[in-house]
Amino acid sequence: MATEAKKKGLTYRIGFVFGGLSARYRRFEAPMLRWAIEKGMSATLASLLSGLVRLSLIGAFLYLAFWVVVAVIGVILCKELLLNSSGAEEEELVVFKADEVFPDPYSPENMSDPAFYREI
């Protein structure tokens, strides 16, 4: 299905590159492990070393990806700060007048107002 796609996106290309790098690493890893075993390293230790190297490569990739994301977020924030502080005039603050919206029913001018004292 993926080979039938006409236009391959960025994520496809990135995955293709990392897949190629992974295949090259595996081709490099096998002869190194055989050489280490021939020199006297136990097979268990060689497989453990292989797993540790893979985990460290994954960790390095995640570390790099984290800092790339932090840098991208930082650039976006700086861009927004620069665009928003471009010297545009600030709008006036709308003042809420509580006495007009919520009049006091116990004040002398509202004491005999029937709007505040309805029969239920």
C-alpha positions, 0 to 999 in steps of 0.5 A: 500500500505504501509503495502505491502512494503517489506523493510520499510525505515527510514522515514517510521519508524520515521513517525510510531514512531511519529504517535504512540507518537501522539496517546499516547498523544491524549489518555492522553489528553482526560481524562485530558480535561474531568477532567479539565471540571469536576473541573469547567473549561469551554469547550471553555477554555479547547479546547483552552488549548488543541490547545495551548499544541498541538501547543507548542509540534509542535513548540518544535519539529520544534525547535529540528529539526532545531538544528539537521539540523544545527548540521548535516550541521556543522559536514559536513562542519567540515569534508570538511574543515578537508579533504581539508586542509590535507596538499596537495600541492596547484597548481600553479595559471594560469596567464592570458596574455592579451597582447598575447590573445588580441593584441592592433591593434593600437600598432606600430607592429600591425598598418599595419597588415591586420588581424586588418583592414578588408574590410567589 
